């Protein structure tokens, strides 16, 4: 058998050897860079996340949000029970949140995730060193949680609902459904009447109502045993609809609020789709599940070494309009075609 042999020029040999050495050096540098990308991760360590929420028991959305949060972390490579542990810590009320987070700090968790603005405030008051991700917060700048959305600084970052900017839009939607509407009640927790976010929400609602020739009446009510009597009194006072502020208890008690409102012929607008699914007439706000999914990305980056104060807070890119036609029928209301077209979801 004849073999064909091609001689190689010495310059080619040197070039090939040089390229080989460069590849080896590049590989070595790449391997050295891996720990830098996740410098906070320690080999063999299980990171602990405290999921802080209230009230007890938490609303169903808290559990749905937690599962969405967990799923994204699994997709990002975290393994619960091996590299990650998530523990839910609940408070009975806003007043007991400081005690819950004080215990979290004593137990030296690696990260705190909060479900609402009061929880974020309580967590931040408890620690300035443990990173905090506010998965759902209502205008943290207004609430003095952070200095700015772009440069939060400190140990907290996450997502904001920017409540005050959508409050007025909810009043506009009510007026579109009920053209003769002259009085709307603003329902909020009496314990939070001086809370900066509540003040901003009420102010924005009043401004929008005034522009539409509507009188806004403040309604400081919370408690499943109080809605029936309170709504009866509102109806007697000439109120035709209710706008409900964000809040974990209003999420938990949405079925009772919706039922009492229908009983007394009052239209309702809520912040979240889950409250419309529970019987409310309409909602306009951010998608909470999507916010929890984004919160997981914040947690992932922080556990891999990013500083929370360097991560800008994110705002919703879309607000959903959800309408419940069954509730509209019960209230003998007709949803205008223009509003139907704009709706992201119609429950029939």
BALOBA-1460 file (C-alpha; in Angstrom, 3 decimals):
// residues 348
<rec num="1" residu="x" x="0.000" y="0.000" z="0.000"/>
<rec num="2" residu="x" x="1.335" y="3.363" z="-0.973"/>
<rec num="3" residu="x" x="1.014" y="6.112" z="1.609"/>
<rec num="4" residu="x" x="1.064" y="9.761" z="0.702"/>
<rec num="5" residu="x" x="2.966" y="11.859" z="3.224"/>
<rec num="6" residu="x" x="2.920" y="15.615" z="3.154"/>
<rec num="7" residu="x" x="5.785" y="17.349" z="4.881"/>
<rec num="8" residu="x" x="4.874" y="20.306" z="7.067"/>
<rec num="9" residu="x" x="6.788" y="23.544" z="6.993"/>
<rec num="10" residu="x" x="8.525" y="24.361" z="10.330"/>
<rec num="11" residu="x" x="6.579" y="27.659" z="10.550"/>
<rec num="12" residu="x" x="3.302" y="25.688" z="10.414"/>
<rec num="13" residu="x" x="4.411" y="23.484" z="13.289"/>
<rec num="14" residu="x" x="5.311" y="26.482" z="15.422"/>
<rec num="15" residu="x" x="1.986" y="28.127" z="14.594"/>
<rec num="16" residu="x" x="0.027" y="25.007" z="15.550"/>
<rec num="17" residu="x" x="1.904" y="24.659" z="18.845"/>
<rec num="18" residu="x" x="1.355" y="28.340" z="19.605"/>
<rec num="19" residu="x" x="-2.387" y="28.037" z="19.023"/>
<rec num="20" residu="x" x="-2.503" y="25.001" z="21.288"/>
<rec num="21" residu="x" x="-0.823" y="26.948" z="24.082"/>
<rec num="22" residu="x" x="-3.276" y="29.838" z="23.629"/>
<rec num="23" residu="x" x="-6.267" y="27.474" z="23.853"/>
<rec num="24" residu="x" x="-4.884" y="25.936" z="27.033"/>
<rec num="25" residu="x" x="-4.391" y="29.401" z="28.554"/>
<rec num="26" residu="x" x="-7.910" y="30.490" z="27.548"/>
<rec num="27" residu="x" x="-9.415" y="27.368" z="29.143"/>
<rec num="28" residu="x" x="-7.498" y="27.981" z="32.348"/>
<rec num="29" residu="x" x="-8.682" y="31.582" z="32.506"/>
<rec num="30" residu="x" x="-12.293" y="30.496" z="31.890"/>
<rec num="31" residu="x" x="-12.101" y="28.023" z="34.752"/>
<rec num="32" residu="x" x="-10.691" y="30.684" z="37.037"/>
<rec num="33" residu="x" x="-13.542" y="33.027" z="36.076"/>
<rec num="34" residu="x" x="-16.299" y="30.605" z="37.109"/>
<rec num="35" residu="x" x="-16.085" y="31.342" z="40.858"/>
<rec num="36" residu="x" x="-16.106" y="35.083" z="40.096"/>
<rec num="37" residu="x" x="-19.500" y="34.807" z="38.391"/>
<rec num="38" residu="x" x="-20.990" y="33.317" z="41.536"/>
<rec num="39" residu="x" x="-18.562" y="34.430" z="44.201"/>
<rec num="40" residu="x" x="-21.228" y="34.317" z="46.950"/>
<rec num="41" residu="x" x="-21.866" y="30.630" z="46.325"/>
<rec num="42" residu="x" x="-19.867" y="28.315" z="48.522"/>
<rec num="43" residu="x" x="-19.319" y="24.717" z="47.529"/>
<rec num="44" residu="x" x="-21.559" y="22.397" z="49.508"/>
<rec num="45" residu="x" x="-23.490" y="25.193" z="51.265"/>
<rec num="46" residu="x" x="-27.280" y="25.186" z="51.501"/>
<rec num="47" residu="x" x="-28.633" y="28.723" z="51.237"/>
<rec num="48" residu="x" x="-31.673" y="29.570" z="53.362"/>
<rec num="49" residu="x" x="-34.436" y="31.916" z="52.203"/>
<rec num="50" residu="x" x="-37.048" y="33.237" z="54.635"/>
<rec num="51" residu="x" x="-40.385" y="33.867" z="52.931"/>
<rec num="52" residu="x" x="-42.038" y="36.482" z="55.148"/>
<rec num="53" residu="x" x="-45.752" y="37.196" z="54.872"/>
<rec num="54" residu="x" x="-48.941" y="37.956" z="56.778"/>
<rec num="55" residu="x" x="-51.690" y="37.441" z="57.863"/>
<rec num="56" residu="x" x="-52.022" y="33.931" z="59.269"/>
<rec num="57" residu="x" x="-53.232" y="31.977" z="57.393"/>
<rec num="58" residu="x" x="-51.838" y="33.681" z="54.287"/>
<rec num="59" residu="x" x="-54.109" y="34.283" z="51.274"/>
<rec num="60" residu="x" x="-54.023" y="31.606" z="48.532"/>
<rec num="61" residu="x" x="-52.018" y="33.971" z="46.317"/>
<rec num="62" residu="x" x="-49.115" y="33.762" z="48.765"/>
<rec num="63" residu="x" x="-48.879" y="30.016" z="48.200"/>
<rec num="64" residu="x" x="-49.317" y="30.362" z="44.432"/>
<rec num="65" residu="x" x="-46.618" y="33.022" z="44.374"/>
<rec num="66" residu="x" x="-44.295" y="30.873" z="46.449"/>
<rec num="67" residu="x" x="-44.679" y="27.950" z="44.059"/>
<rec num="68" residu="x" x="-43.976" y="30.203" z="41.053"/>
<rec num="69" residu="x" x="-40.906" y="31.531" z="42.873"/>
<rec num="70" residu="x" x="-39.684" y="28.006" z="43.607"/>
<rec num="71" residu="x" x="-40.213" y="26.791" z="40.057"/>
<rec num="72" residu="x" x="-38.080" y="29.540" z="38.548"/>
<rec num="73" residu="x" x="-35.295" y="28.853" z="41.051"/>
<rec num="74" residu="x" x="-35.425" y="25.181" z="40.083"/>
<rec num="75" residu="x" x="-35.184" y="26.184" z="36.432"/>
<rec num="76" residu="x" x="-32.128" y="28.267" z="37.320"/>
<rec num="77" residu="x" x="-30.385" y="25.227" z="38.769"/>
<rec num="78" residu="x" x="-31.163" y="25.443" z="42.487"/>
<rec num="79" residu="x" x="-32.093" y="22.205" z="44.246"/>
<rec num="80" residu="x" x="-34.258" y="22.419" z="47.352"/>
<rec num="81" residu="x" x="-32.915" y="20.264" z="50.131"/>
<rec num="82" residu="x" x="-29.426" y="20.324" z="48.632"/>
<rec num="83" residu="x" x="-28.388" y="23.842" z="47.621"/>
<rec num="84" residu="x" x="-31.440" y="25.758" z="48.790"/>
<rec num="85" residu="x" x="-34.014" y="25.774" z="51.579"/>
<rec num="86" residu="x" x="-37.098" y="28.045" z="51.575"/>
<rec num="87" residu="x" x="-39.027" y="28.526" z="54.813"/>
<rec num="88" residu="x" x="-42.334" y="30.391" z="55.096"/>
<rec num="89" residu="x" x="-42.583" y="32.633" z="58.140"/>
<rec num="90" residu="x" x="-45.985" y="34.209" z="58.811"/>
<rec num="91" residu="x" x="-47.175" y="36.931" z="61.157"/>
<rec num="92" residu="x" x="-50.638" y="37.276" z="62.637"/>
<rec num="93" residu="x" x="-50.787" y="40.940" z="61.673"/>
<rec num="94" residu="x" x="-48.649" y="43.934" z="60.756"/>
<rec num="95" residu="x" x="-47.990" y="44.484" z="64.459"/>
<rec num="96" residu="x" x="-46.245" y="41.114" z="64.842"/>
<rec num="97" residu="x" x="-44.117" y="41.399" z="61.672"/>
<rec num="98" residu="x" x="-41.134" y="42.895" z="63.580"/>
<rec num="99" residu="x" x="-41.067" y="39.881" z="65.897"/>
<rec num="100" residu="x" x="-41.105" y="37.467" z="62.951"/>
<rec num="101" residu="x" x="-38.212" y="39.158" z="61.181"/>
<rec num="102" residu="x" x="-36.227" y="39.561" z="64.397"/>
<rec num="103" residu="x" x="-36.330" y="35.760" z="64.672"/>
<rec num="104" residu="x" x="-35.273" y="35.413" z="61.021"/>
<rec num="105" residu="x" x="-32.253" y="37.608" z="61.725"/>
<rec num="106" residu="x" x="-31.349" y="35.577" z="64.819"/>
<rec num="107" residu="x" x="-31.436" y="32.419" z="62.719"/>
<rec num="108" residu="x" x="-29.062" y="34.042" z="60.197"/>
<rec num="109" residu="x" x="-30.929" y="33.396" z="56.964"/>
<rec num="110" residu="x" x="-29.055" y="34.201" z="53.765"/>
<rec num="111" residu="x" x="-31.944" y="36.038" z="52.071"/>
<rec num="112" residu="x" x="-35.361" y="37.435" z="52.989"/>
<rec num="113" residu="x" x="-38.240" y="37.585" z="50.519"/>
<rec num="114" residu="x" x="-41.292" y="39.702" z="51.421"/>
<rec num="115" residu="x" x="-44.808" y="39.653" z="49.990"/>
<rec num="116" residu="x" x="-45.974" y="43.226" z="50.642"/>
<rec num="117" residu="x" x="-44.768" y="46.678" z="51.650"/>
<rec num="118" residu="x" x="-45.393" y="46.382" z="55.431"/>
<rec num="119" residu="x" x="-43.373" y="43.156" z="55.447"/>
<rec num="120" residu="x" x="-40.571" y="44.826" z="53.466"/>
<rec num="121" residu="x" x="-40.496" y="47.714" z="55.952"/>
<rec num="122" residu="x" x="-40.416" y="45.342" z="58.931"/>
<rec num="123" residu="x" x="-37.644" y="43.251" z="57.377"/>
<rec num="124" residu="x" x="-35.559" y="46.320" z="56.598"/>
<rec num="125" residu="x" x="-36.027" y="47.589" z="60.151"/>
<rec num="126" residu="x" x="-34.811" y="44.230" z="61.465"/>
<rec num="127" residu="x" x="-31.621" y="44.042" z="59.383"/>
<rec num="128" residu="x" x="-29.431" y="46.205" z="57.181"/>
<rec num="129" residu="x" x="-27.110" y="43.345" z="56.255"/>
<rec num="130" residu="x" x="-29.232" y="40.379" z="55.152"/>
<rec num="131" residu="x" x="-30.354" y="40.951" z="51.520"/>
<rec num="132" residu="x" x="-34.094" y="41.524" z="51.019"/>
<rec num="133" residu="x" x="-36.122" y="40.954" z="47.853"/>
<rec num="134" residu="x" x="-39.509" y="42.676" z="47.930"/>
<rec num="135" residu="x" x="-41.475" y="40.443" z="45.564"/>
<rec num="136" residu="x" x="-44.555" y="42.665" z="45.743"/>
<rec num="137" residu="x" x="-44.377" y="46.218" z="47.078"/>
<rec num="138" residu="x" x="-46.552" y="49.287" z="46.611"/>
<rec num="139" residu="x" x="-44.424" y="52.225" z="45.529"/>
<rec num="140" residu="x" x="-41.373" y="51.654" z="47.790"/>
<rec num="141" residu="x" x="-40.062" y="55.161" z="47.097"/>
<rec num="142" residu="x" x="-43.288" y="56.718" z="48.429"/>
<rec num="143" residu="x" x="-43.099" y="54.365" z="51.418"/>
<rec num="144" residu="x" x="-39.473" y="55.403" z="52.084"/>
<rec num="145" residu="x" x="-38.257" y="51.840" z="51.625"/>
<rec num="146" residu="x" x="-35.631" y="52.866" z="49.041"/>
<rec num="147" residu="x" x="-34.117" y="56.121" z="47.847"/>
<rec num="148" residu="x" x="-34.994" y="55.549" z="44.197"/>
<rec num="149" residu="x" x="-36.055" y="52.743" z="41.881"/>
<rec num="150" residu="x" x="-32.905" y="52.992" z="39.760"/>
<rec num="151" residu="x" x="-30.497" y="53.136" z="42.705"/>
<rec num="152" residu="x" x="-32.138" y="51.500" z="45.731"/>
<rec num="153" residu="x" x="-28.925" y="51.300" z="47.767"/>
<rec num="154" residu="x" x="-28.830" y="49.425" z="51.061"/>
<rec num="155" residu="x" x="-29.909" y="45.802" z="51.308"/>
<rec num="156" residu="x" x="-33.296" y="45.818" z="49.538"/>
<rec num="157" residu="x" x="-34.424" y="45.488" z="45.935"/>
<rec num="158" residu="x" x="-37.243" y="43.771" z="44.047"/>
<rec num="159" residu="x" x="-40.451" y="44.823" z="42.313"/>
<rec num="160" residu="x" x="-43.057" y="47.544" z="42.728"/>
<rec num="161" residu="x" x="-46.749" y="47.747" z="41.857"/>
<rec num="162" residu="x" x="-46.626" y="51.577" z="41.608"/>
<rec num="163" residu="x" x="-50.091" y="51.675" z="43.191"/>
<rec num="164" residu="x" x="-50.690" y="55.418" z="43.077"/>
<rec num="165" residu="x" x="-50.316" y="55.554" z="39.294"/>
<rec num="166" residu="x" x="-53.062" y="53.015" z="38.575"/>
<rec num="167" residu="x" x="-55.537" y="54.055" z="41.278"/>
<rec num="168" residu="x" x="-57.020" y="56.795" z="39.092"/>
<rec num="169" residu="x" x="-57.457" y="54.463" z="36.139"/>
<rec num="170" residu="x" x="-59.669" y="52.188" z="38.220"/>
<rec num="171" residu="x" x="-62.029" y="55.092" z="38.911"/>
<rec num="172" residu="x" x="-62.170" y="55.845" z="35.182"/>
<rec num="173" residu="x" x="-63.169" y="52.250" z="34.404"/>
<rec num="174" residu="x" x="-65.978" y="52.386" z="36.981"/>
<rec num="175" residu="x" x="-67.303" y="55.582" z="35.382"/>
<rec num="176" residu="x" x="-67.175" y="53.946" z="31.956"/>
<rec num="177" residu="x" x="-69.343" y="51.072" z="33.182"/>
<rec num="178" residu="x" x="-71.683" y="53.298" z="35.216"/>
<rec num="179" residu="x" x="-71.979" y="56.680" z="33.412"/>
<rec num="180" residu="x" x="-74.344" y="58.059" z="36.085"/>
<rec num="181" residu="x" x="-71.890" y="57.229" z="38.889"/>
<rec num="182" residu="x" x="-71.600" y="60.167" z="41.307"/>
<rec num="183" residu="x" x="-70.076" y="58.710" z="44.469"/>
<rec num="184" residu="x" x="-67.379" y="56.052" z="44.990"/>
<rec num="185" residu="x" x="-66.090" y="54.628" z="48.245"/>
<rec num="186" residu="x" x="-62.342" y="54.060" z="48.709"/>
<rec num="187" residu="x" x="-61.910" y="50.968" z="50.871"/>
<rec num="188" residu="x" x="-58.699" y="50.677" z="52.880"/>
<rec num="189" residu="x" x="-57.368" y="49.343" z="56.165"/>
<rec num="190" residu="x" x="-57.898" y="51.828" z="59.025"/>
<rec num="191" residu="x" x="-54.570" y="50.727" z="60.548"/>
<rec num="192" residu="x" x="-52.755" y="52.050" z="57.466"/>
<rec num="193" residu="x" x="-54.521" y="55.421" z="57.041"/>
<rec num="194" residu="x" x="-51.246" y="57.325" z="57.577"/>
<rec num="195" residu="x" x="-49.130" y="54.891" z="55.597"/>
<rec num="196" residu="x" x="-47.457" y="56.822" z="52.718"/>
<rec num="197" residu="x" x="-48.692" y="54.367" z="50.086"/>
<rec num="198" residu="x" x="-52.289" y="54.574" z="51.356"/>
<rec num="199" residu="x" x="-52.153" y="58.363" z="51.403"/>
<rec num="200" residu="x" x="-50.833" y="58.410" z="47.820"/>
<rec num="201" residu="x" x="-53.486" y="55.895" z="46.694"/>
<rec num="202" residu="x" x="-56.334" y="57.906" z="48.229"/>
<rec num="203" residu="x" x="-54.962" y="61.179" z="46.815"/>
<rec num="204" residu="x" x="-54.669" y="59.732" z="43.310"/>
<rec num="205" residu="x" x="-58.172" y="58.264" z="43.535"/>
<rec num="206" residu="x" x="-59.598" y="61.596" z="44.713"/>
<rec num="207" residu="x" x="-57.893" y="63.476" z="41.877"/>
<rec num="208" residu="x" x="-59.289" y="61.097" z="39.244"/>
<rec num="209" residu="x" x="-62.756" y="61.135" z="40.822"/>
<rec num="210" residu="x" x="-62.854" y="64.928" z="40.958"/>
<rec num="211" residu="x" x="-61.936" y="65.166" z="37.278"/>
<rec num="212" residu="x" x="-64.897" y="62.908" z="36.467"/>
<rec num="213" residu="x" x="-67.358" y="64.779" z="38.677"/>
<rec num="214" residu="x" x="-67.378" y="61.990" z="41.258"/>
<rec num="215" residu="x" x="-67.246" y="62.399" z="45.022"/>
<rec num="216" residu="x" x="-64.844" y="60.000" z="46.745"/>
<rec num="217" residu="x" x="-65.897" y="58.792" z="50.171"/>
<rec num="218" residu="x" x="-63.298" y="57.153" z="52.408"/>
<rec num="219" residu="x" x="-64.272" y="53.805" z="53.913"/>
<rec num="220" residu="x" x="-61.970" y="52.462" z="56.619"/>
<rec num="221" residu="x" x="-63.275" y="48.931" z="56.974"/>
<rec num="222" residu="x" x="-61.690" y="45.514" z="57.360"/>
<rec num="223" residu="x" x="-63.089" y="42.256" z="58.736"/>
<rec num="224" residu="x" x="-65.434" y="39.618" z="57.308"/>
<rec num="225" residu="x" x="-68.049" y="40.444" z="59.937"/>
<rec num="226" residu="x" x="-68.146" y="44.147" z="59.058"/>
<rec num="227" residu="x" x="-68.578" y="44.368" z="55.297"/>
<rec num="228" residu="x" x="-72.314" y="43.706" z="55.202"/>
<rec num="229" residu="x" x="-73.249" y="46.536" z="57.564"/>
<rec num="230" residu="x" x="-70.614" y="48.900" z="56.145"/>
<rec num="231" residu="x" x="-71.725" y="48.381" z="52.544"/>
<rec num="232" residu="x" x="-75.378" y="48.776" z="53.480"/>
<rec num="233" residu="x" x="-74.514" y="52.155" z="55.006"/>
<rec num="234" residu="x" x="-72.499" y="53.149" z="51.912"/>
<rec num="235" residu="x" x="-75.392" y="52.276" z="49.619"/>
<rec num="236" residu="x" x="-77.778" y="54.300" z="51.768"/>
<rec num="237" residu="x" x="-75.360" y="57.257" z="51.510"/>
<rec num="238" residu="x" x="-75.562" y="57.168" z="47.722"/>
<rec num="239" residu="x" x="-72.362" y="55.269" z="46.946"/>
<rec num="240" residu="x" x="-72.580" y="53.294" z="43.694"/>
<rec num="241" residu="x" x="-69.189" y="51.587" z="43.570"/>
<rec num="242" residu="x" x="-66.151" y="50.668" z="45.662"/>
<rec num="243" residu="x" x="-62.463" y="50.841" z="44.785"/>
<rec num="244" residu="x" x="-60.349" y="48.546" z="46.967"/>
<rec num="245" residu="x" x="-56.720" y="49.210" z="47.790"/>
<rec num="246" residu="x" x="-53.945" y="46.612" z="47.768"/>
<rec num="247" residu="x" x="-53.530" y="44.631" z="50.976"/>
<rec num="248" residu="x" x="-53.112" y="41.006" z="52.069"/>
<rec num="249" residu="x" x="-56.299" y="40.969" z="54.141"/>
<rec num="250" residu="x" x="-58.347" y="42.340" z="51.245"/>
<rec num="251" residu="x" x="-56.862" y="39.582" z="49.121"/>
<rec num="252" residu="x" x="-57.791" y="36.981" z="51.716"/>
<rec num="253" residu="x" x="-61.280" y="38.440" z="52.238"/>
<rec num="254" residu="x" x="-62.063" y="39.137" z="48.578"/>
<rec num="255" residu="x" x="-64.948" y="36.586" z="48.445"/>
<rec num="256" residu="x" x="-66.676" y="38.246" z="51.407"/>
<rec num="257" residu="x" x="-66.123" y="41.749" z="50.028"/>
<rec num="258" residu="x" x="-67.452" y="40.753" z="46.601"/>
<rec num="259" residu="x" x="-70.499" y="38.967" z="48.043"/>
<rec num="260" residu="x" x="-71.432" y="41.883" z="50.312"/>
<rec num="261" residu="x" x="-70.993" y="44.340" z="47.435"/>
<rec num="262" residu="x" x="-73.290" y="42.359" z="45.125"/>
<rec num="263" residu="x" x="-75.832" y="42.004" z="47.925"/>
<rec num="264" residu="x" x="-76.059" y="45.781" z="48.249"/>
<rec num="265" residu="x" x="-75.778" y="46.555" z="44.530"/>
<rec num="266" residu="x" x="-72.261" y="48.016" z="44.603"/>
<rec num="267" residu="x" x="-69.798" y="47.614" z="41.738"/>
<rec num="268" residu="x" x="-66.229" y="46.808" z="42.773"/>
<rec num="269" residu="x" x="-62.806" y="47.351" z="41.276"/>
<rec num="270" residu="x" x="-59.854" y="45.468" z="42.779"/>
<rec num="271" residu="x" x="-56.105" y="45.474" z="42.151"/>
<rec num="272" residu="x" x="-55.719" y="41.812" z="41.143"/>
<rec num="273" residu="x" x="-57.340" y="39.228" z="38.885"/>
<rec num="274" residu="x" x="-57.576" y="36.710" z="41.748"/>
<rec num="275" residu="x" x="-60.056" y="39.030" z="43.473"/>
<rec num="276" residu="x" x="-62.230" y="39.119" z="40.369"/>
<rec num="277" residu="x" x="-62.085" y="35.337" z="40.167"/>
<rec num="278" residu="x" x="-63.403" y="35.411" z="43.759"/>
<rec num="279" residu="x" x="-66.472" y="37.408" z="42.652"/>
<rec num="280" residu="x" x="-65.349" y="41.032" z="42.219"/>
<rec num="281" residu="x" x="-66.615" y="42.953" z="39.205"/>
<rec num="282" residu="x" x="-63.316" y="44.159" z="37.801"/>
<rec num="283" residu="x" x="-59.576" y="44.471" z="38.476"/>
<rec num="284" residu="x" x="-56.781" y="46.540" z="37.046"/>
<rec num="285" residu="x" x="-53.219" y="45.891" z="38.105"/>
<rec num="286" residu="x" x="-50.053" y="43.873" z="37.677"/>
<rec num="287" residu="x" x="-49.918" y="40.083" z="37.361"/>
<rec num="288" residu="x" x="-48.735" y="38.827" z="40.743"/>
<rec num="289" residu="x" x="-47.484" y="35.456" z="39.511"/>
<rec num="290" residu="x" x="-45.253" y="37.164" z="36.969"/>
<rec num="291" residu="x" x="-43.877" y="39.368" z="39.735"/>
<rec num="292" residu="x" x="-43.008" y="36.322" z="41.823"/>
<rec num="293" residu="x" x="-41.261" y="34.785" z="38.870"/>
<rec num="294" residu="x" x="-39.175" y="37.926" z="38.431"/>
<rec num="295" residu="x" x="-38.449" y="37.951" z="42.170"/>
<rec num="296" residu="x" x="-36.800" y="34.543" z="41.781"/>
<rec num="297" residu="x" x="-34.339" y="36.036" z="39.295"/>
<rec num="298" residu="x" x="-33.427" y="38.702" z="41.859"/>
<rec num="299" residu="x" x="-32.888" y="36.006" z="44.478"/>
<rec num="300" residu="x" x="-30.737" y="33.995" z="42.091"/>
<rec num="301" residu="x" x="-28.493" y="36.959" z="41.282"/>
<rec num="302" residu="x" x="-28.071" y="37.920" z="44.933"/>
<rec num="303" residu="x" x="-27.211" y="34.375" z="46.040"/>
<rec num="304" residu="x" x="-24.616" y="34.311" z="43.261"/>
<rec num="305" residu="x" x="-22.938" y="37.449" z="44.527"/>
<rec num="306" residu="x" x="-24.841" y="40.535" z="43.336"/>
<rec num="307" residu="x" x="-25.489" y="43.324" z="45.852"/>
<rec num="308" residu="x" x="-29.204" y="44.164" z="46.245"/>
<rec num="309" residu="x" x="-28.489" y="47.887" z="46.403"/>
<rec num="310" residu="x" x="-26.993" y="47.706" z="42.903"/>
<rec num="311" residu="x" x="-30.048" y="46.033" z="41.349"/>
<rec num="312" residu="x" x="-32.700" y="48.531" z="40.162"/>
<rec num="313" residu="x" x="-36.249" y="47.827" z="41.277"/>
<rec num="314" residu="x" x="-38.487" y="46.682" z="38.427"/>
<rec num="315" residu="x" x="-41.880" y="48.108" z="37.543"/>
<rec num="316" residu="x" x="-44.654" y="46.164" z="35.794"/>
<rec num="317" residu="x" x="-44.469" y="46.341" z="32.022"/>
<rec num="318" residu="x" x="-48.182" y="45.626" z="31.717"/>
<rec num="319" residu="x" x="-51.354" y="46.139" z="33.735"/>
<rec num="320" residu="x" x="-54.196" y="43.654" z="33.286"/>
<rec num="321" residu="x" x="-57.862" y="44.509" z="33.024"/>
<rec num="322" residu="x" x="-60.071" y="41.600" z="34.119"/>
<rec num="323" residu="x" x="-63.891" y="41.681" z="34.124"/>
<rec num="324" residu="x" x="-66.354" y="39.237" z="35.664"/>
<rec num="325" residu="x" x="-69.506" y="39.079" z="33.517"/>
<rec num="326" residu="x" x="-71.332" y="36.916" z="36.057"/>
<rec num="327" residu="x" x="-70.937" y="39.658" z="38.637"/>
<rec num="328" residu="x" x="-71.953" y="42.294" z="36.087"/>
<rec num="329" residu="x" x="-75.148" y="40.336" z="35.408"/>
<rec num="330" residu="x" x="-75.873" y="40.044" z="39.132"/>
<rec num="331" residu="x" x="-75.463" y="43.823" z="39.435"/>
<rec num="332" residu="x" x="-77.579" y="44.373" z="36.283"/>
<rec num="333" residu="x" x="-74.708" y="46.194" z="34.608"/>
<rec num="334" residu="x" x="-73.785" y="46.157" z="30.927"/>
<rec num="335" residu="x" x="-70.082" y="46.169" z="30.088"/>
<rec num="336" residu="x" x="-69.456" y="48.598" z="27.190"/>
<rec num="337" residu="x" x="-67.988" y="47.005" z="24.034"/>
<rec num="338" residu="x" x="-65.018" y="49.381" z="24.230"/>
<rec num="339" residu="x" x="-64.145" y="48.014" z="27.656"/>
<rec num="340" residu="x" x="-64.652" y="44.391" z="26.596"/>
<rec num="341" residu="x" x="-62.157" y="44.886" z="23.782"/>
<rec num="342" residu="x" x="-59.586" y="46.296" z="26.199"/>
<rec num="343" residu="x" x="-59.984" y="43.490" z="28.748"/>
<rec num="344" residu="x" x="-57.157" y="40.981" z="29.089"/>
<rec num="345" residu="x" x="-59.579" y="38.413" z="30.504"/>
<rec num="346" residu="x" x="-63.348" y="38.167" z="30.699"/>
<rec num="347" residu="x" x="-64.828" y="35.698" z="33.175"/>
<rec num="348" residu="x" x="-68.172" y="34.390" z="31.904"/>
